[in-house]
Amino acid sequence: MNNPYETARKAVQWGFFFMGVPIGVLVPRLAEIKSGIEASDSVYGTAIAVSGIGAIVGNAVGARLVHRYGSKPIVRFGITLILAGNVANALAPSAWWLALVALCNGFSYSVQNVGINSQGALVEQGLVRSFMPRAHAYWSIGTMSAALVSSLLAPYVSPFAALSIGATISLFGFYALTGG
């Protein structure tokens, strides 16, 4: 007989993996995105740092959203917005655009993080053992593997192509391996 908490544990771990992939795909392409908007280092850094404001707001409202709508829809919402935001990074015509995307991504990432950690806490209670350190390791594996692939492909594909392909694979993988 299948233990539903074991199934849920695997889904949460894969959810963490696919939370890491967008960051891993994006980071090796940031220099190209910066050169595309022709911003100074300080303007570019400030545009990226705006994600922290979104993260603070996302953390502040994330628990209320999870309580109101449930963690599964919030995690779905979060991953979808993060992936769309990743592609929007490659389309950035200006630092203002990049800052707006960073703000939205910070919010989306925090809300999704609250949702998936809520799921993880419930699964740990059902399993009566800890597994969240391993789930967070899946995030690191997702980030590092995506960064490696993104770096290797950088000479051959544009940031837009890389982020679009990464988003597509992540979205399908997320839904297939988490029970979406």
TIDREN-924426 format. One record per residue (C-alpha): x, y, z; residue in three letters. Coordinates in pm, 1 decimal, always signed. Layout:
N
x_y_z_aa
X_Y_Z_ALA
...
//
This chain:
180
x_y_z_aa
+0.0_+0.0_+0.0_MET
+130.1_+343.0_-96.3_ASN
+187.3_+581.7_+192.1_ASN
+31.0_+915.3_+86.4_PRO
+288.2_+1103.6_+294.9_TYR
+574.1_+938.6_+103.5_GLU
+412.5_+1047.9_-221.9_THR
+369.0_+1398.7_-82.6_ALA
+732.0_+1399.6_+37.7_ARG
+853.8_+1326.5_-313.7_LYS
+628.2_+1596.9_-457.1_ALA
+760.4_+1856.0_-210.8_VAL
+1120.6_+1759.8_-285.9_GLN
+1060.8_+1798.0_-660.6_TRP
+882.4_+2125.7_-591.6_GLY
+1198.1_+2251.7_-423.2_PHE
+1408.6_+2126.7_-714.5_PHE
+1199.4_+2324.0_-962.6_PHE
+1210.9_+2632.2_-738.0_MET
+1587.5_+2627.7_-782.4_GLY
+1593.3_+2580.0_-1158.6_VAL
+1483.2_+2934.8_-1256.1_PRO
+1760.8_+3089.3_-1048.1_ILE
+2016.0_+2850.0_-1192.5_GLY
+1912.7_+2929.3_-1549.1_VAL
+1905.5_+3306.0_-1486.6_LEU
+2228.4_+3373.2_-1298.5_VAL
+2472.3_+3277.5_-1578.0_PRO
+2282.0_+3511.7_-1812.4_ARG
+2269.1_+3821.0_-1590.3_LEU
+2572.9_+3985.3_-1748.7_ALA
+2414.3_+3959.4_-2094.1_GLU
+2087.1_+4098.6_-1963.0_ILE
+2277.2_+4388.8_-1803.8_LYS
+2453.2_+4471.9_-2129.5_SER
+2117.7_+4463.5_-2310.0_GLY
+1975.3_+4742.7_-2096.3_ILE
+2294.7_+4951.0_-2105.6_GLU
+2279.7_+5039.0_-1735.5_ALA
+2563.7_+5130.6_-1504.8_SER
+2665.0_+4874.6_-1245.1_ASP
+2493.3_+5067.7_-966.3_SER
+2165.9_+5114.4_-1155.8_VAL
+2164.4_+4748.9_-1255.3_TYR
+2244.2_+4638.1_-900.2_GLY
+1966.5_+4855.7_-763.0_THR
+1717.6_+4715.5_-1016.1_ALA
+1804.1_+4360.7_-910.0_ILE
+1801.1_+4449.8_-539.0_ALA
+1437.5_+4561.2_-565.9_VAL
+1351.3_+4190.9_-548.0_SER
+1409.0_+4221.4_-174.2_GLY
+1111.3_+4455.5_-142.3_ILE
+894.1_+4203.3_-323.3_GLY
+1027.3_+3928.3_-98.0_ALA
+941.1_+4122.2_+217.6_ILE
+585.7_+4182.5_+95.5_VAL
+556.2_+3819.1_-18.6_GLY
+665.9_+3691.3_+320.3_ASN
+427.1_+3927.7_+495.4_ALA
+120.7_+3812.3_+299.9_VAL
+225.9_+3457.2_+207.7_GLY
+85.4_+3288.6_+517.7_ALA
-246.9_+3468.2_+479.0_ARG
-268.7_+3362.6_+114.7_LEU
-186.2_+3001.0_+203.8_VAL
-445.1_+3007.6_+482.7_HIS
-710.4_+3152.2_+252.2_ARG
-645.0_+2958.0_-71.0_TYR
-440.6_+2656.3_+39.4_GLY
-75.0_+2584.3_-17.8_SER
-108.1_+2392.5_-344.5_LYS
-267.2_+2676.7_-547.0_PRO
-19.4_+2924.7_-397.4_ILE
+277.7_+2708.5_-495.5_VAL
+134.3_+2671.2_-848.4_ARG
+77.3_+3046.3_-871.2_PHE
+428.4_+3116.8_-745.8_GLY
+614.4_+2885.8_-983.7_ILE
+414.8_+3011.2_-1280.8_THR
+490.5_+3376.3_-1201.9_LEU
+857.6_+3304.8_-1129.6_ILE
+900.6_+3131.4_-1464.7_LEU
+717.0_+3407.4_-1651.5_ALA
+932.7_+3662.3_-1471.8_GLY
+1246.7_+3476.7_-1570.6_ASN
+1153.7_+3505.5_-1937.0_VAL
+1058.8_+3871.6_-1883.7_ALA
+1414.0_+3934.3_-1756.2_ASN
+1549.4_+3850.1_-2101.4_ALA
+1306.8_+4095.2_-2262.8_LEU
+1403.4_+4385.0_-2037.0_ALA
+1447.2_+4703.5_-2242.8_PRO
+1542.4_+4913.0_-1939.2_SER
+1646.0_+4907.7_-1576.0_ALA
+1290.4_+5008.8_-1480.6_TRP
+1153.8_+4696.6_-1650.2_TRP
+1415.7_+4483.4_-1478.7_LEU
+1328.8_+4637.3_-1141.2_ALA
+957.9_+4568.2_-1192.1_LEU
+1032.1_+4206.8_-1286.2_VAL
+1262.8_+4173.8_-984.3_ALA
+991.5_+4313.5_-755.6_LEU
+736.9_+4063.7_-889.9_CYS
+983.2_+3774.8_-875.9_ASN
+1077.9_+3854.7_-516.3_GLY
+710.3_+3853.9_-423.2_PHE
+633.4_+3534.0_-616.9_SER
+934.2_+3348.7_-483.3_TYR
+851.9_+3435.8_-122.4_SER
+485.5_+3343.5_-153.3_VAL
+578.1_+3014.3_-317.1_GLN
+839.6_+2952.1_-50.1_ASN
+581.0_+2999.8_+225.5_VAL
+345.1_+2762.0_+42.6_GLY
+593.7_+2484.9_-20.1_ILE
+741.3_+2504.4_+329.4_ASN
+385.9_+2479.7_+467.8_SER
+335.2_+2165.5_+262.7_GLN
+665.3_+2029.5_+386.0_GLY
+576.4_+2092.0_+751.0_ALA
+247.8_+1904.1_+710.1_LEU
+421.2_+1613.2_+540.3_VAL
+682.3_+1596.1_+816.7_GLU
+401.3_+1574.5_+1072.8_GLN
+242.7_+1288.9_+878.0_GLY
+571.8_+1103.7_+835.5_LEU
+669.5_+1172.0_+1197.3_VAL
+1024.7_+1242.8_+1081.1_ARG
+1225.1_+1523.4_+930.6_SER
+1286.1_+1546.3_+557.6_PHE
+1297.5_+1922.5_+495.1_MET
+1679.1_+1941.8_+496.7_PRO
+1675.1_+1695.4_+206.9_ARG
+1401.7_+1896.2_+33.6_ALA
+1616.4_+2207.7_+60.2_HIS
+1906.5_+2008.3_-83.3_ALA
+1684.4_+1943.9_-387.1_TYR
+1662.4_+2322.3_-429.2_TRP
+2041.5_+2339.5_-437.5_SER
+2062.4_+2051.7_-685.1_ILE
+1804.7_+2220.4_-909.9_GLY
+1990.6_+2550.4_-893.8_THR
+2335.4_+2404.5_-958.4_MET
+2231.9_+2168.8_-1236.7_SER
+2039.9_+2443.8_-1416.7_ALA
+2332.0_+2685.8_-1376.5_ALA
+2569.9_+2430.4_-1523.3_LEU
+2347.9_+2364.7_-1825.6_VAL
+2276.6_+2735.9_-1872.3_SER
+2647.3_+2815.1_-1860.1_SER
+2734.6_+2543.4_-2109.3_LEU
+2465.1_+2662.8_-2349.8_LEU
+2543.5_+3035.1_-2312.2_ALA
+2768.6_+3056.7_-2620.5_PRO
+2502.7_+2892.3_-2836.1_TYR
+2164.5_+3033.9_-2732.5_VAL
+2036.7_+3379.1_-2643.4_SER
+1927.9_+3463.7_-2289.4_PRO
+1567.3_+3472.3_-2412.4_PHE
+1596.4_+3122.3_-2562.7_ALA
+1771.2_+2984.4_-2254.1_ALA
+1518.6_+3134.2_-2011.3_LEU
+1223.3_+3028.5_-2228.3_SER
+1349.9_+2671.8_-2261.7_ILE
+1430.7_+2660.2_-1890.8_GLY
+1084.2_+2790.8_-1802.7_ALA
+911.8_+2538.0_-2028.9_THR
+1107.8_+2242.8_-1892.8_ILE
+1055.6_+2364.5_-1536.2_SER
+682.5_+2411.9_-1576.0_LEU
+625.0_+2071.8_-1732.6_PHE
+863.9_+1903.7_-1489.2_GLY
+702.4_+2073.7_-1191.7_PHE
+352.0_+1964.5_-1289.2_TYR
+460.3_+1612.8_-1389.9_ALA
+666.7_+1537.6_-1078.6_LEU
+464.0_+1716.1_-811.9_THR
+119.0_+1609.7_-922.9_GLY
+65.9_+1976.2_-1016.6_GLY
//
